[in-house]
Amino acid sequence: MRGAVIHAPGDIRFETVDDAKILKPTDAVIRTAVTCVCGSDLWPYRGAEPTERAHPMGHEYVGFVEEVGSEVTSVQPGQFVVGSFATSDNTCANCRNGFQSNCLNREFMSTCQAEYVRIPNAQGTLVATDGVPDETFWPGLLAVSDVMGTGWWAADAAEVRPGSTTVVVGDGAVGLCAVIAAKEMGAERIIAMSRHEPRQKLALEFGATDIVTERGEDGVARIRELTGGIGADSVLECVGTAQAMTQALHSARPGGNVGFVGVPHEVAIDGQELFFSHVGLRGGPAPVRRYLPDLINRVVTGAIDPGKVFDLTLPLDQVAEGYKAMDERRAIKTLLKP
């Protein structure tokens, strides 16, 4: 089969890779319906994470079950399924507590920009839809496998409540999906921090009530101005840089909460400052599996449409252009069709 492989920063190739196979009785193999490029894929693409050897890429997927291992009974060949970027048995103590992305048997997906994908822990990871959804829903369901689930986790971790004020730091696909989540959870005011007009428009369409273009301490000052000098009830950090984290922490009111879901890069938090701020901080890899049934239902009923974050669609064999377009900010998120 063929799939995307990174060889070095800026060097993505679509080439022959090992066939996806059942290696354990808990595995499944799916035929990819659609996949995509994630903002976090840009870290190694830009050289911010080392690429010591060539390896496959991709962790977002929806598709059709081709084959299942002997211990997989929850899905069967022919079904359309949605999964998570972090696989889980959905039975261990961490899974039962709702943190499937910290499953004791967790494996992170990393081969999904390909024609077929092996899914470890398939019994607990994959959720079948009710029949095969119309293709118009596929982008939204693909978003659920990571960016929508991650945006939802950001809002959940920051304890967004009905009538609250929420700030979203980051205007990538996760940040935009976090706007959706905040809206669905009943936030009355949603302030999206964005400098890019197309992303601002989508944030407003998704439910943002205000746009702040300033960054850093200027951005914090603007948030304070908009919130009567106090700060926001909930802040959703969806970037992963030191500046974004500082901006998020300083934008929250005393007693407020920050949900951080951007993969941290060179982020350091001052314990003394955090201690005296009375700001709560929670984050990490999103427990997408916890939210899958609910989010799938919201997509197929038309309650939400996170698939709109895909503003570039390419054949899978043009995956390198998909990376380049996102790196150059010509696209928010690239959808790939095998």
N, C-alpha and C positions, 0 to 999 in steps of 0.2 A: 504494500500500500504506500501511499505518499502522504507527507506531512511537513510541517514547518520545523526547521532546525536552525538554531542560532549558533554561528561559528565564532563570532567576535562582535564587539559593539558595532552596530550599524550593518551587520552582515546576517540577514535572515534569508534562508534558502528553502525552496519547496523541493523536496527530494524524496527518494525511496528510503523508507524506514522499515524497521521490523514490523511484521504484521501483528495486530492486536490479537492476543490469544488468552484463553482461560489458563491461568497459572495456578490458581487456588480454587477450591470448591466454593469459595465465597465470592468469586469474581463473576462479572458479566461482561459481554462485549456488545457495544452499540454501534450502529451505523449512524454517523453524524448527519443530522438534519441541517443544522446551522451551528456555527461557532463564531468566535470573534477575537479581537485583540483587546486586552485590558490595559488600563493606564499603568498598572503595576508591572506589566510586561516591558514598559519603557525604561524601567530602572536598569536591567541588564543591557537593553538596546542602546542606552545612552552611556553605558560604562560605569554607572553608579553602583552596580553590583558586578562582581567579577564573573567572567565566563572562562573557566579554566579548561573546559573541553566542549566540543560541540554536543548539543543536547536538544531534544524536542522541546516545543513550547506550547503553551495554552492550558487554561484551566476552567474554561466556561463551555458548557455543552448542553444540548438537548438532542435526542435522537431516537432511533428505533432499536429495540432489543434484538440482537442477532442470535445470541447464545448465552446460556446461563450455566454456572457451576452447579454441582450436585446439591449444594446446601442453600441454593437461592430459590425461594418459593414465592416471594412477594411480587415478582414481576416475571413475565414470560415472553418468549420470542414473539415479535410483531407489535408489542405495545410501544406507545410513544412515552418517553420518560424524561423527567427533569431531575437533575442531581445537584450536588454541591461541589465546590472546589476543594473542600475538605471532606474526605469520606469518613463514614462512621458506622459502627455496628448498630447504633441506636439502642443498645441494651446495657452498656456499662454504666457505672455510677455517674460519670460526668455527662453522658448522654441523657440519663434519666433526670438529671438536674437541669437539662436544657442547654448544655454546652457541648453539642455534638462536634464542634470544631476543635474540641480538646478531648475527643474520644481516646480511650486508652489504646485503641487499635487504629488510630487515625493515620491516613496517608493523604498527602496533598497531591492533587491532580497536576500533571505537568506535560501531558501529551495530547491535548485536546484539539489543537489546530491541525487536524488530520482527518482522513476519510473514515477511519474506524478508531474506537477508543476502548481500551480495557478499563473497567470500573472496579476497583477493589471494594470490599465491604458492600457489595451491591444490595444485599438484603436490607440493610439499614439506610443506605444512601439514596437509592432511586425511588422516585414517586411517579407512578403511572398516571397519566391523565385519563379522563373518561372518554375513551375513543381517541381517534387521531384529530387533534385540533386543526381548524382551518389554518392555512399557512400564514394568514394575516396576523395570527397570534404568536407565531414562532419567535419573532424578535422579542416580544414582551416576556415570553417564557424563558428565553435565553438570558435576558436581563435578570430574571429571578434567580438563576443559578449562581450569580455572584453580585453584580452591582446593585440590583434592587434589594436583594437580601442583605447586602452590606449596608446600604443606606437605611434600611429598616432597623438593623441592629444599632446603627449610630443613634437613631431617634429613641429606640428602646433603652439603650445604655444611658442616654442623657435624660431619661425620664420625661419625655415630652408628654404633656397633659392637655386636655381640653381647656381652651382659653389662655394658654401660655404663650410666651414670646420665645421664639427659637431663632438662633443664628446658624447659618450653614457656611462653614469655611471651606471653600473649594468648589469650583464650577465644572469639574469633570463629570463623568457619567455617575460616579458614586455620589458626589455632591448633589447633582440634579435629582437622583433617585431619593436622596435624603430629604429633599424638598417635598417630594411626593409623600414620603413616609410621615413627615411632620404634619402635612395637610390631613392625611388619613387619620392621624392620631388626635386631631382636633386643635392643633395650634392655631391661635387667633392671629398672631403676627409672625410672619416668616421672613427673616432678613437674609437674603442671599448675597454673599460677598463675591463679586465677579467683575472682571475688567473687560470681558469679551461680549460684544453685543449679541451675537447669535445665541450664546449661552444664557445671557440675561433674558432674552425673549422666551427661551424654553423654560427657564426657572419661573418666570411670571405665569406662563401657561400651566405649569405644574402646581402653582399655588403660592408662589412667593408674593409678599405684599410690598416689600421694599428691596431696593438694590443698593449695595454699598460698593463703590469702586476702589476706595482707598485700601491700602494694605498696611501691615505692621501696626505700629502705634498710632498712625493716622487713622487706620481702620478701626482700631479700638476706640479712639476718641469719637469717631462717628457713631459707633454702636452706643457708646455712653450717651451721646447727644440724643439719639433716637429713643433711649430708654429712661429718660429722666435722670441721667447721671448714675444709674444703678448697675446696669448690665442686664443680660438676658437670663431667663430661667434655664434654658437649655442651649448648649452650643455643640454643634456637630462638626468635628474636625475630620475632613475627608481628603487630606493631602499627604501628610506624613513628613513634612519638613519641619525644621526647628522653628522657623518663622510662623508657620501655620499653627503649631502647637502653642506657642507663646501668645499668638493672637487669640486663639480659642480660650485659653485660660484667663486672659485679661478681659475678655468680652463677657464672661459669666458673672452674674451677681453673687454676692455672698449667699451661700446656701443653694446656689445653682449647680448644675451638673454639666460636665463635658463628656461626650461620647466620642472616643477617638478610634477611627477605623482606617486611616491612612497608614500604610506600612511605614514605621518610623525609620528615618535616615538621619543620623547625627542629631537626634533629639535628646536633650538632657533637661531634666526638670529639677528646679530648685526646691528642695524639700522644705526649707524654712518659709519660702514664699507660699508654697502650696498649703502649708500648715496654717498660716495666718489668713489665708484667703477664704476659708470655709467653702471652697469649691470641691465638689465631688468629681472623681475622675475614674472612668471605666471604659475599657475598649478591648481590642484584640481581634483576631480573626473571627469573622461573623459566624454565629451558629445558624447558618442558612437552613439546615435541615429542620430546625425548630419551626421555621416560618413557611416552609414549602407548601403544605396543603392550603394554608390561608392565602398566600400570595398567588399561587396558581389559580385559585378560585377568583381572586380579584381581577386577574388578567383576563381569564376566559369569559367573565361576566361583563367585562368592559368597565369595571370600576376604576381601574388604573391602566395606563398605557406607557410603561417604562421603555417599551421598544422604540419610542421616539428619540432616545439618546443615540440611536444608530443613525448617523447622518451620512454614512458612506457604505455602500454595499459593493463587494467585489467577489469574483470567483476565488475559491480557496487557493488556486495556484498563483494568485496575485497578492499573497499575504505580505510579501516584502513591501509593496506599495501601501498596504494598509498600515503597517508600522510607520512608514515614512510620513504618511499623511497626518497621523496622530502626533508624531514627534514634532512636525512643523506646524501644528495647530491648524491644519486645514480640515481636520475632522475631529469631532468629539470622541466618536467610537466607531470602529470599523466592523461591520458584519461580514462574515465570510460564508460563502455557499459552496459546498463540494460539487 
